């Protein structure tokens, strides 16, 4: 969990990852890490109902379904970074 020690500005993760599902990783980032990425995007090929069976995403995590539309992905990252810039003012 090195990411919880020195977090990147942006983290993109799949919901289904080896050894720990993405929901669990995000929960640990929220509750057990000193620092957290400023923008978190979760992606998944699972339907919302299938994803809900694994857990719930934190409110500030943006979700993009697979297959990923490049324009949606880029727009999501750009909007999140712009929002952070406005907050920093």
Secondary structure as GFF3:
##gff-version 3
##sequence-region A 1 89
A	DSSP	three_ten_helix	2	4	.	.	.	ID=ss1
A	DSSP	beta_strand	10	14	.	.	.	ID=ss2
A	DSSP	alpha_helix	22	32	.	.	.	ID=ss3
A	DSSP	beta_strand	39	44	.	.	.	ID=ss4
A	DSSP	alpha_helix	48	54	.	.	.	ID=ss5
A	DSSP	beta_strand	62	65	.	.	.	ID=ss6
A	DSSP	alpha_helix	70	88	.	.	.	ID=ss7
###
